[in-house]
Amino acid sequence: MNKERVAGSLPGIPMLLALIVGVIAVALGLLAYIGTVLVPAGDDVGGPEMLGLFAIFTLLGVVIVGFVGLTPVNPNEARALVLFGRYRGTIHEQGLHWVNPFMERRRISVRVRNFETSKLKVNDHDGNPIEIAAVVVWKVTDTAEALFEVDDFENFVHVQAESALRYLATSHPYDTHREDEIALRANQAEIADQLRTHIQDRLEKAGLQVIEARISHLAYAPEIANAMLRRQQAKAVIAARTLIVEGAVGMVEMALDQLSAKNVVALDEERKAQMVSNLLVVLCSEHETQPVVNTGTLYA
């Protein structure tokens, strides 16, 4: 595997100044050669004169090729150097550098990037069809692996992120039914950590780091959305009814205890049962109850 290493380079500014001086020197030398050699020779220009002219133009070509080696590196950017098919290192330090003009210099961004996966339709752990999408924040940490270990590292991130998201969605239920069970909707922090870990495991060999991954869209599939909504409403009603009944029983128990403790009235078991029944009806009823005044005796 190709691992990133620091590439050697020369300071760019001094080399730029040297090349400019070289161009000026070659131009002045050419003018001087024409004035002192070619013009006096006139029609008698021969091989030696042309050889000198060729040498001057060759030197000018070398200087011009030297300009090709100037390589700017912007902030949060890197340049991977390849010479005749062999990786020679990466330049991270921003500024102007000079390298071998025959090297291929591949620009690669090391900035933090993010993208949102497409909405995937999968079955959760319980077999319910759901729609799910995620946002992934990532960056390049090893330029050599990113460029040479995978064909297209940006597309690689997208494909592997969707694969990890699909695996995670099928491993957990949409809603939890037990306290020790992790659900996609109820345990978002745990799900985000697992998603980041799954994606990172897939991207490790590509020199990429996942900074954050979280679910951005989660819903039941349209064909079962209404049925799931009714189920959620039923669960909410049951939970509310349970709470009401628990409260009503506590209030009835408190009323009986206080009547007995303060000797307000002595009730036999039958009357206690009737009182409990009446209080539960009053406390648990969804509608207002109509009072009935007993004008007879307690047992009438």
N, C-alpha and C positions, 0 to 999 in steps of 0.2 A: 504494500500500500504506500502511496505517496503521502508523506507527512510534510507539513509546512516548515520551511526554514527561511532564514533571513538571507536575502540576495545582496551581493556586493554591488556597490555603485559609487560613482564619483560625484562630488558636489556639482550641481548643475549650473549655478551662476558663474563660478570661475571658468568652467568649460565654455559657457556661452560667450563670455568676454574673450576668451582665447580664440574661439572660432571666428568671432567678428574681426579680431585683429588679424587672423590668418587670411580672411577674405580680403581685407584692405591691403595686406602685404602682397598677396598674389596679384591683386589688381594693379598696384603700383609697380610691381616687378614686371608685369605684362606690358604696361605702358613704357617702362624704361627699356625693356627688351626690344619692343617695336621701334622705339626712337633711336636706339644705339646700334641695333644689329640689322633689323629687317629693312628699315628705310635706307640706310647707307648702302646696303647690298643691292637694292633695286631689283633688276631683272636677273641678277646673278645669285638669287636665293637658292641654296642647295640643301643637301641632306643634313649637314650639321646645324644649320639655322632652323630647319623644320623640326629636328630632334629636340632642340632647346625649347621651341614653342610647344611641342607635344608634352615635354616635362612640366612646363608651367600649367598647361590645362589639366594634366593629370593631378598635380598638386591642388588645383582648384576643385577638382572632382572629389578628392579625398576630404577637403574641408567641408564641402557641401554634404557629403555622406555623414560627416561628423555631426551635422545638425540633426540628422535623423535619430541619433542616440539620445537626444534630449527628451526626458520623460517627466511630465508633471504628474504629481500625485495629490489629489484633492483631499480635504478632510473626510474621515470615515470612508476612505477608499483605499484599495490596494492594487498593486500591479504584479501579476504573476509572470515570471520570465521563463520563456521556453527557447532553447537554442537547438536547432536541428532535431527537434522531437524529444529533447531531454529537458526535464524541469530543472531550473537553475536557482529557484528561490523566489521569494515574494518581498516586495518593498511596501512597507506600511507607513513609513515616516513621510508626512506631508511636505511638499515643497518641490523644487526642481532638481532632478537627478540626471546623471548621464550614465548610460549603459552601452553595451556593445550594440552598434546599430543593426546588426543582423539578428538580434533577439526579437522574438515575438513577445509583445507586452499585452497581456490580457487584463483588461480592467474589470474589477469585481468590487461591488459595494459591500461594505461591512456594517451598514446602517441597520437599525432595528426596523423590521418590516412586519406587516400584519395583513391578514386576509380572512374572509369569511367563507366557509365551505358552502357548497350548495345544500339545499334541503334534502336530506336523505329520508326515504320511506323504508323503515325496517320494522321488524317485530321485536318487542321487548322480551324480557325474560319470561313473562307470562303468556307470550304469544299474541299480545295486542298490537295491532299495527299503529305506529306512531311516526310523526315527522320530527326530525331533529337536525340542527345545524350548530356549528361552533365557530368561534373566532380564535385564531391562532396567531401569537406574536412570536417572532423568531428572528435570528440573525446568523450570519456566517462566522464561524470561529476558526476554521481551518480552510484556507483558500485552496490549498493543494487537493485535499479530499473533495471539496465541493466541485472543483473543475474537472478532476481526472478520475474520480471513483464512481461518479454517476453521469449519465448522459446530459440531463438538464436538471440542475438541482432545484430550480424553482418549481418545475412541474413535479419533481420528486416529492417536494414538501406537500403539495396539494393532494397528490394521490395517497400518500402515506397518512396524512391527517384524516382524510375521509375513511380510509381503511380502519384506523384506530377508533374513530368515532363510531363506525358501524359495529365494531367488536364490543365497544363499551355499552352501546345501546342494547345489544342482545344479551349482555351479562347482568343487567339489573332491570327490575320492574319499573314501570312508570310511577306507580304509587306504592308506598310501603304498606304492608299488612301486619308486620311485626316490628317491635321496637328495635331489635338487633339487625334489621335488614336495611341495606342502603338502597334508596330509591332515587331515580333520576330527578324527580321534582322536589323531593323533600330534603335531599342531602347534596345541595349544589356545591358546597366547598369540597367535600370528599370526592365528588364526581369530577370536579375541575382538576384536582390533584392527580387522580387516576388517569384522566385524559392526557394531561401533560406528560406523565410518565410513559404512557403507551406510545405517544408520538415520538418522544425523545429516544426511546429504545429503537424505533425504526429509522431515525435520522442520524444515529450515532456514527455510522460508517460513512456518512456524507459530510462530516465536518460542520454540522449545523446544530444550533442550540435553540431549544424551545423555551422562551422566557415565560409565557403564559398561555393557557388554553382554557376556554370556558364555553359553556353552552349558551348560544345566543337565541335559539328558537327551539321550543319543545311543545308539542301538542299531539293529541290523538289524531289519527287519520280521519278525514271527513266522513268516511262511511260508518265509523263507530263513535263519532264525536257526540251525537245526541244521546246514544245509549250510555256512554260513559258519564255524560253530564247528569243524566237521571240517576245513575248510581251514586255519584258524588252528592247529589241533593238528598238521596235517601239516607246516605251515611250521615249527612249533617243533621237531618231530622231525627234519626235514631240517637245521635249524640246529644242533641238538645233535649229529647224526651227523657233520656237517661238522667241527665242533670236535673230536670224538673222533678222526676220521681224521687231521686235521692234527696232533693231539698224538701219535698212534700212529706216524705217519711220522717225526716228529721224534725220538721215542724210539728207533725202529729205526735211524735214521741215526746217532744218538749212540752206540748200542751197537756198531755196526759200526766206527765211527771209533775208539772206545776199544779194541776188540779188536785192530784193526790197529796202532794207535799203541803199545800195550803188548806187542805180539808174543805175545799169549796163545795164539792158534791161527791157523794159516794156512788160509783157506777159499778154495776155487775159486769160480767164478761160480755153479755149480750149487748148491753148499752155501749160498752167500750167499742165493740165491733161496729155498731151502728154509727157511733161518732167518728171512728176512723174512716169508715166508708164515706160519710158525708164530707169530712175534711179533705179526703183525697179527691173526691169529685170536684170540690170547690177549687182546690189548688192546682189540679192537673187539667182541668177543662180548658179548651181553647176559647170558649164563649163565656160570657157572664152568666152566672147562675141566678136563679130566682129564689129568694128566701121564702120559706114557709114557716109561719108562726104557729106554734103549738099552743092552743088555748085550753087544752085539757090537762090531764096529769102527765107525769113523765112517761108513764107506760100506756097512754091512750093511743 
